[in-house]
């Protein structure tokens, strides 16, 4: 399966990756990697697959990882209307064009060969192929013309990185910075809880991925290996 993150305004392909099966974790991970490279968007539009949202399943099992991540970052999550795939028409057309292009190439024998082809296609699509709806300009040209919208009321766009971890039996998570390992105390009551850390230099937020609860917000002391709770 091929997973695509596309800029809505310019149609610029931000990420095109192959996977044996696209899961909720893969969706959240590729979004994070893409956002860290290109910047965090003000909103995200997806279809209603369970890897993107649980809303049509009545929220069974709670929010999924992408929903939790987007809410914690202040990013507006939008969905296509049920049975109206044209809402995500730009991505659908991208997939159709990609499928035709791949059909004209030698059939890849491995996942690695397929990913190499996807990389080649992404370069052609973004930088060499003028688009009619863009006044015969390439997506790369249009993408670079305007500043990008970022989450309203959130500093998510300034986060240097996001790290996922599980709180250990001591009630702490680990973070390596400038070659030194730091351990951040959260509390033994949270042992086993999966978290994501939003890291902006020394400013760190530790958030439970399942519930979106902010477990700790601290300024890292780079001189101390262990960051105790206050």
C-alpha positions as CSV (number, residue, x, y, z in Angstrom):
1,X,0.0,0.0,0.0
2,X,1.1,3.5,-0.7
3,X,0.6,6.3,1.8
4,X,0.7,9.9,0.6
5,X,0.8,13.3,2.4
6,X,-0.1,16.1,-0.1
7,X,-0.1,19.8,0.3
8,X,-3.6,20.9,-0.5
9,X,-2.8,24.3,-2.0
10,X,0.0,23.4,-4.3
11,X,-0.5,19.6,-4.7
12,X,3.1,19.3,-3.6
13,X,3.8,15.6,-2.6
14,X,5.3,15.9,0.9
15,X,5.7,12.2,1.5
16,X,5.1,9.1,-0.6
17,X,5.9,5.8,1.1
18,X,5.2,2.1,0.5
19,X,4.0,-0.3,3.2
20,X,2.9,-3.9,3.3
21,X,-0.1,-2.6,5.2
22,X,-0.9,0.9,6.4
23,X,-1.7,0.9,10.1
24,X,-2.6,3.7,12.5
25,X,0.9,3.8,13.9
26,X,2.4,4.1,10.4
27,X,0.0,7.0,9.6
28,X,1.0,8.9,12.8
29,X,4.7,8.2,12.3
30,X,4.8,9.3,8.7
31,X,2.7,12.4,9.5
32,X,5.2,13.3,12.3
33,X,8.2,12.8,10.1
34,X,6.7,14.8,7.3
35,X,5.7,17.6,9.6
36,X,9.1,17.8,11.2
37,X,10.6,18.1,7.7
38,X,8.1,20.5,6.1
39,X,6.4,22.2,9.1
40,X,3.2,21.5,11.1
41,X,0.0,22.4,9.2
42,X,-3.0,24.3,10.4
43,X,-5.3,21.4,9.3
44,X,-5.3,17.9,7.9
45,X,-7.9,16.4,5.6
46,X,-8.3,12.6,5.5
47,X,-10.9,10.1,4.5
48,X,-12.8,8.1,7.2
49,X,-10.6,5.0,7.4
50,X,-10.0,3.7,10.9
51,X,-6.3,4.5,10.6
52,X,-7.3,8.1,10.4
53,X,-10.3,8.4,12.6
54,X,-12.7,6.4,14.8
55,X,-15.6,8.8,14.5
56,X,-17.7,6.6,12.2
57,X,-17.1,3.7,14.6
58,X,-18.7,5.7,17.3
59,X,-15.3,6.4,18.9
60,X,-15.1,2.7,19.8
61,X,-11.9,2.3,21.8
62,X,-11.3,6.0,22.1
63,X,-9.5,8.3,19.7
64,X,-6.8,6.7,17.6
65,X,-3.1,7.8,17.6
66,X,-3.4,10.3,14.7
67,X,-6.5,12.0,16.3
68,X,-4.7,12.2,19.6
69,X,-1.6,13.6,18.1
70,X,-3.4,16.3,16.0
71,X,-5.5,17.4,18.9
72,X,-2.4,17.8,21.2
73,X,-0.7,19.9,18.5
74,X,-3.7,22.1,17.9
75,X,-4.2,20.9,14.4
76,X,-7.7,20.9,13.0
77,X,-8.6,17.4,11.6
78,X,-11.1,17.5,8.7
79,X,-12.7,14.5,7.1
80,X,-14.2,13.7,3.7
81,X,-18.0,13.1,3.7
82,X,-19.0,9.5,3.9
83,X,-19.5,8.0,0.4
84,X,-18.1,11.2,-1.2
85,X,-14.5,10.3,-2.2
86,X,-14.2,13.5,-4.3
87,X,-13.6,15.5,-1.1
88,X,-10.1,14.0,-1.2
89,X,-10.0,14.3,-5.0
90,X,-6.5,15.7,-5.2
91,X,-5.0,12.7,-3.5
92,X,-7.3,10.3,-5.5
93,X,-6.0,11.8,-8.8
94,X,-2.5,11.7,-7.5
95,X,-2.9,7.9,-6.9
96,X,-4.4,7.4,-10.3
97,X,-1.6,9.2,-12.1
98,X,1.0,7.4,-10.0
99,X,-0.6,4.0,-10.8
100,X,-0.4,4.8,-14.5
101,X,3.2,5.9,-14.3
102,X,4.2,2.7,-12.3
103,X,2.4,0.6,-14.9
104,X,4.8,1.9,-17.5
105,X,7.9,1.0,-15.5
106,X,9.6,-2.4,-14.9
107,X,7.7,-4.2,-12.2
108,X,9.6,-3.9,-8.9
109,X,10.7,-7.1,-7.3
110,X,11.1,-5.9,-3.8
111,X,9.7,-3.2,-1.4
112,X,13.0,-1.4,-1.6
113,X,12.7,-1.2,-5.4
114,X,9.2,0.1,-5.2
115,X,10.2,2.8,-2.8
116,X,13.0,3.8,-5.2
117,X,10.4,4.1,-7.9
118,X,8.2,6.2,-5.7
119,X,11.1,8.5,-4.9
120,X,11.7,9.0,-8.7
121,X,8.0,9.7,-9.3
122,X,7.8,12.2,-6.5
123,X,10.7,14.2,-8.0
124,X,9.1,14.1,-11.5
125,X,5.7,15.1,-10.1
126,X,6.9,17.9,-7.8
127,X,9.7,19.4,-9.9
128,X,9.3,18.5,-13.6
129,X,5.6,18.0,-14.4
130,X,3.6,21.3,-14.9
131,X,0.1,21.0,-13.7
132,X,-2.9,22.4,-15.5
133,X,-4.7,23.6,-12.3
134,X,-1.5,25.4,-11.3
135,X,-1.3,27.5,-14.5
136,X,1.2,25.1,-16.0
137,X,3.5,25.5,-13.0
138,X,5.0,22.7,-11.1
139,X,3.9,21.9,-7.5
140,X,7.4,22.7,-6.2
141,X,7.2,26.3,-7.7
142,X,3.7,26.9,-6.2
143,X,4.6,25.4,-2.9
144,X,7.5,27.8,-2.4
145,X,5.5,31.0,-3.2
146,X,3.6,31.5,0.0
147,X,4.2,31.1,3.8
148,X,2.6,28.1,5.3
149,X,-0.4,28.1,7.7
150,X,0.5,26.7,11.1
151,X,-1.8,25.6,14.0
152,X,-3.7,28.6,15.4
153,X,-2.9,29.3,19.1
154,X,-0.2,26.6,19.1
155,X,3.6,26.6,18.9
156,X,3.7,23.2,17.3
157,X,5.4,24.6,14.2
158,X,8.5,25.4,16.4
159,X,9.0,22.0,17.9
160,X,12.3,20.6,16.9
161,X,11.2,17.0,17.2
162,X,8.7,14.5,18.6
163,X,9.8,11.3,20.4
164,X,7.6,8.4,21.4
165,X,8.4,6.3,24.5
166,X,6.8,4.2,27.2
167,X,7.0,5.1,30.9
168,X,9.3,2.6,32.5
169,X,8.9,0.8,35.9
170,X,10.7,3.7,37.6
171,X,8.0,6.1,36.3
172,X,10.4,7.8,33.9
173,X,11.0,8.4,30.2
174,X,14.3,8.8,28.5
175,X,15.7,11.5,26.2
176,X,19.1,11.9,24.6
177,X,20.2,15.5,24.1
178,X,23.7,16.7,22.9
179,X,25.1,13.2,23.4
180,X,23.8,12.9,27.0
181,X,21.0,10.7,28.2
182,X,18.4,12.3,30.4
183,X,15.6,10.6,32.4
184,X,12.4,12.6,33.1
185,X,10.3,11.6,36.1
186,X,6.6,11.2,35.4
187,X,5.5,9.0,38.3
188,X,5.2,5.3,38.9
189,X,1.4,5.4,38.7
190,X,1.9,5.9,34.9
191,X,4.2,2.9,34.4
192,X,3.5,1.3,31.0
193,X,1.8,4.4,29.6
194,X,2.7,5.2,26.0
195,X,3.7,8.9,25.6
196,X,4.9,11.3,23.0
197,X,7.4,14.1,23.9
198,X,7.1,17.4,22.2
199,X,10.7,18.8,22.3
200,X,11.5,22.4,21.5
201,X,15.1,22.9,22.6
202,X,14.9,22.6,26.4
203,X,11.1,23.0,26.6
204,X,9.5,19.5,26.8
205,X,5.9,18.4,27.0
206,X,5.1,14.7,27.8
207,X,1.6,13.7,26.6
208,X,-0.2,10.4,27.0
209,X,-0.9,9.2,23.4
210,X,-4.1,7.4,24.3
211,X,-5.8,10.2,26.2
212,X,-4.0,13.3,25.2
213,X,-3.4,14.2,28.8
214,X,-0.4,16.4,29.5
215,X,1.6,14.4,32.1
216,X,4.4,16.9,32.5
217,X,5.7,20.2,31.1
218,X,9.3,21.0,32.0
219,X,12.4,23.0,31.1
220,X,15.1,20.4,30.8
221,X,18.2,21.0,33.0
222,X,21.0,19.9,30.7
223,X,23.4,19.6,33.7
224,X,21.3,16.8,35.4
225,X,20.9,13.3,34.2
226,X,17.6,12.8,36.1
227,X,14.9,15.4,35.9
228,X,12.8,14.9,39.2
229,X,9.2,15.8,39.6
230,X,8.6,19.0,41.4
